[in-house]
Amino acid sequence: MATSRRRGFFSLTSDMAKKSAARKIEEHLQARERGKTHYALADKLLDELITELKPGTEIELSDGRVARLVDNFADGKNKHFKPTGVARFEIGLSRK
């Protein structure tokens, strides 16, 4: 692949390199879209579990792990600091 180095970036110069990059970009965008679909399904299932389980309820999974619904705000605090957004409920996993 022919490239030239300028200001810390690589510049694609051949048609083949550009086609390869375009294919990778399209694949990347498709993967992001698939991810959105999976996150939406995970959110829907978590919403259903929140209505069905009380926080702390342990559920044994088929592979031996134990899952429990975790209330991240059970300590009564209104704020928690993490490097990302914080959901009130999440599924915690551990080995039995």
Order of alpha helices (4+ residues) and beta strands (2+ residues): beta-beta-alpha-beta-beta-beta
